[in-house]
């Protein structure tokens, strides 16, 4: 069994994927549009608010993690509330770089700072409605 995160966007999926490629080094593994949809009547039968250029399904990879995504009807897609994608990085510099890039146009919940469990830790929602935690963890000291 495998658990994979699936993100829905209100018509901004392609833009969000480009953003994650640029700032997180994401790799797009597959991306299909509603216009390419076979069967089911094609793009003329799209729900209101969706366009033929919208993403019907995408698979991308951030580091070693697979993520899936698509566009949904804008009136039904809401920003994430209580779930976060947690990015663990190996340096303070990488944590600060990612944090600075992804908070642009977003909402900060916890500014990037040192905590008792991390050299750097921050929480925010990016401009696409995805909640993130960025962490450069401290190695626990053994007693």
C-alpha positions as a Markdown table, in Angstrom:
| # | Residue | x | y | z |
|---|---|---|---|---|
| 1 | Unk | 0.0 | 0.0 | 0.0 |
| 2 | Unk | 1.2 | 3.5 | -0.7 |
| 3 | Unk | -0.2 | 6.9 | 0.4 |
| 4 | Unk | 0.1 | 9.8 | -2.0 |
| 5 | Unk | -1.0 | 13.4 | -1.5 |
| 6 | Unk | -3.4 | 14.8 | -4.1 |
| 7 | Unk | -3.8 | 18.6 | -4.4 |
| 8 | Unk | -6.7 | 20.4 | -6.0 |
| 9 | Unk | -6.4 | 23.9 | -7.4 |
| 10 | Unk | -9.1 | 26.4 | -8.5 |
| 11 | Unk | -7.8 | 26.7 | -12.1 |
| 12 | Unk | -4.1 | 27.4 | -11.1 |
| 13 | Unk | -2.7 | 23.9 | -11.2 |
| 14 | Unk | -0.4 | 24.5 | -14.2 |
| 15 | Unk | 0.9 | 27.8 | -12.7 |
| 16 | Unk | 1.5 | 26.1 | -9.3 |
| 17 | Unk | 3.4 | 23.2 | -10.9 |
| 18 | Unk | 5.7 | 25.7 | -12.7 |
| 19 | Unk | 6.2 | 27.5 | -9.4 |
| 20 | Unk | 7.2 | 24.2 | -7.6 |
| 21 | Unk | 9.5 | 23.2 | -10.5 |
| 22 | Unk | 11.3 | 26.6 | -10.2 |
| 23 | Unk | 11.5 | 26.8 | -6.4 |
| 24 | Unk | 11.5 | 23.2 | -5.2 |
| 25 | Unk | 13.1 | 21.4 | -8.1 |
| 26 | Unk | 9.9 | 19.5 | -8.7 |
| 27 | Unk | 9.9 | 17.1 | -11.6 |
| 28 | Unk | 6.7 | 16.8 | -13.7 |
| 29 | Unk | 6.1 | 13.1 | -14.4 |
| 30 | Unk | 2.8 | 13.5 | -16.2 |
| 31 | Unk | 0.4 | 16.3 | -16.9 |
| 32 | Unk | -2.9 | 16.2 | -18.9 |
| 33 | Unk | -5.4 | 18.9 | -19.7 |
| 34 | Unk | -9.2 | 18.8 | -19.8 |
| 35 | Unk | -8.8 | 19.6 | -23.5 |
| 36 | Unk | -6.9 | 16.3 | -24.0 |
| 37 | Unk | -9.6 | 14.3 | -22.2 |
| 38 | Unk | -10.7 | 11.3 | -24.2 |
| 39 | Unk | -14.2 | 10.0 | -24.1 |
| 40 | Unk | -16.9 | 11.5 | -21.8 |
| 41 | Unk | -17.8 | 14.1 | -24.4 |
| 42 | Unk | -14.5 | 16.0 | -24.4 |
| 43 | Unk | -14.0 | 19.6 | -23.3 |
| 44 | Unk | -17.4 | 21.0 | -24.3 |
| 45 | Unk | -18.9 | 19.2 | -21.3 |
| 46 | Unk | -16.6 | 20.7 | -18.7 |
| 47 | Unk | -18.1 | 21.8 | -15.4 |
| 48 | Unk | -18.5 | 25.6 | -15.0 |
| 49 | Unk | -15.3 | 27.4 | -14.1 |
| 50 | Unk | -13.0 | 24.9 | -15.8 |
| 51 | Unk | -11.2 | 25.4 | -19.1 |
| 52 | Unk | -9.7 | 23.1 | -21.7 |
| 53 | Unk | -6.3 | 24.3 | -20.6 |
| 54 | Unk | -7.0 | 23.2 | -17.0 |
| 55 | Unk | -5.2 | 20.2 | -15.6 |
| 56 | Unk | -7.3 | 17.1 | -15.3 |
| 57 | Unk | -4.4 | 15.1 | -13.7 |
| 58 | Unk | -0.8 | 15.6 | -13.0 |
| 59 | Unk | 1.9 | 13.6 | -11.2 |
| 60 | Unk | 5.1 | 15.3 | -10.0 |
| 61 | Unk | 7.9 | 14.5 | -7.6 |
| 62 | Unk | 9.5 | 16.7 | -5.0 |
| 63 | Unk | 12.7 | 15.1 | -3.7 |
| 64 | Unk | 11.7 | 11.4 | -3.3 |
| 65 | Unk | 8.0 | 12.1 | -2.8 |
| 66 | Unk | 5.2 | 11.7 | -5.4 |
| 67 | Unk | 2.4 | 14.2 | -5.4 |
| 68 | Unk | -0.7 | 14.3 | -7.6 |
| 69 | Unk | -2.7 | 17.3 | -8.6 |
| 70 | Unk | -5.5 | 18.7 | -10.7 |
| 71 | Unk | -7.8 | 21.7 | -11.2 |
| 72 | Unk | -11.3 | 21.5 | -9.7 |
| 73 | Unk | -14.3 | 23.7 | -9.9 |
| 74 | Unk | -13.2 | 27.0 | -8.3 |
| 75 | Unk | -16.3 | 27.2 | -6.1 |
| 76 | Unk | -15.5 | 23.8 | -4.6 |
| 77 | Unk | -11.8 | 24.0 | -4.2 |
| 78 | Unk | -10.7 | 25.5 | -0.8 |
| 79 | Unk | -7.3 | 26.2 | 0.7 |
| 80 | Unk | -5.9 | 23.5 | 2.9 |
| 81 | Unk | -6.9 | 23.9 | 6.5 |
| 82 | Unk | -5.3 | 21.5 | 9.0 |
| 83 | Unk | -3.0 | 19.5 | 6.8 |
| 84 | Unk | 0.5 | 20.5 | 5.7 |
| 85 | Unk | 3.2 | 19.3 | 3.3 |
| 86 | Unk | 6.3 | 19.1 | 5.4 |
| 87 | Unk | 9.6 | 19.7 | 3.6 |
| 88 | Unk | 12.7 | 18.5 | 5.5 |
| 89 | Unk | 15.9 | 20.1 | 4.3 |
| 90 | Unk | 19.6 | 19.6 | 5.2 |
| 91 | Unk | 20.7 | 23.2 | 5.8 |
| 92 | Unk | 19.5 | 26.5 | 7.2 |
| 93 | Unk | 20.3 | 28.1 | 3.9 |
| 94 | Unk | 18.0 | 25.8 | 2.0 |
| 95 | Unk | 15.2 | 26.2 | 4.6 |
| 96 | Unk | 15.5 | 30.0 | 4.3 |
| 97 | Unk | 15.6 | 29.9 | 0.4 |
| 98 | Unk | 12.5 | 27.8 | 0.1 |
| 99 | Unk | 10.6 | 29.7 | 2.8 |
| 100 | Unk | 11.4 | 33.1 | 1.1 |
| 101 | Unk | 10.3 | 31.8 | -2.3 |
| 102 | Unk | 7.1 | 30.1 | -1.2 |
| 103 | Unk | 5.8 | 32.8 | 1.2 |
| 104 | Unk | 5.7 | 35.3 | -1.7 |
| 105 | Unk | 2.0 | 36.1 | -2.1 |
| 106 | Unk | 1.1 | 33.7 | 0.6 |
| 107 | Unk | 0.2 | 33.8 | 4.3 |
| 108 | Unk | 2.8 | 33.2 | 7.1 |
| 109 | Unk | 1.5 | 31.2 | 10.1 |
| 110 | Unk | 4.9 | 30.9 | 11.8 |
| 111 | Unk | 7.9 | 32.9 | 10.7 |
| 112 | Unk | 11.1 | 31.0 | 10.0 |
| 113 | Unk | 13.1 | 30.7 | 13.2 |
| 114 | Unk | 15.0 | 28.4 | 15.5 |
| 115 | Unk | 13.0 | 26.2 | 17.8 |
| 116 | Unk | 13.9 | 23.5 | 20.4 |
| 117 | Unk | 13.5 | 20.8 | 17.7 |
| 118 | Unk | 14.8 | 22.6 | 14.6 |
| 119 | Unk | 17.6 | 24.9 | 13.5 |
| 120 | Unk | 15.0 | 26.4 | 11.2 |
| 121 | Unk | 11.2 | 25.9 | 11.1 |
| 122 | Unk | 8.4 | 27.9 | 9.5 |
| 123 | Unk | 4.7 | 27.3 | 8.6 |
| 124 | Unk | 2.8 | 29.1 | 5.9 |
| 125 | Unk | 0.2 | 28.8 | 3.1 |
| 126 | Unk | 1.5 | 29.6 | -0.4 |
| 127 | Unk | -0.3 | 31.7 | -2.9 |
| 128 | Unk | -1.9 | 28.6 | -4.4 |
| 129 | Unk | -3.6 | 27.6 | -1.1 |
| 130 | Unk | -1.2 | 24.8 | -0.1 |
| 131 | Unk | 0.0 | 24.7 | 3.5 |
| 132 | Unk | 3.7 | 24.0 | 4.0 |
| 133 | Unk | 6.1 | 23.4 | 6.9 |
| 134 | Unk | 9.8 | 23.8 | 6.1 |
| 135 | Unk | 12.2 | 22.3 | 8.7 |
| 136 | Unk | 15.9 | 21.8 | 9.2 |
| 137 | Unk | 15.7 | 19.4 | 12.1 |
| 138 | Unk | 18.1 | 19.2 | 15.0 |
| 139 | Unk | 19.6 | 15.8 | 15.6 |
| 140 | Unk | 18.2 | 14.5 | 18.9 |
| 141 | Unk | 20.9 | 14.1 | 21.6 |
| 142 | Unk | 21.1 | 10.7 | 23.1 |
| 143 | Unk | 21.3 | 10.5 | 26.9 |
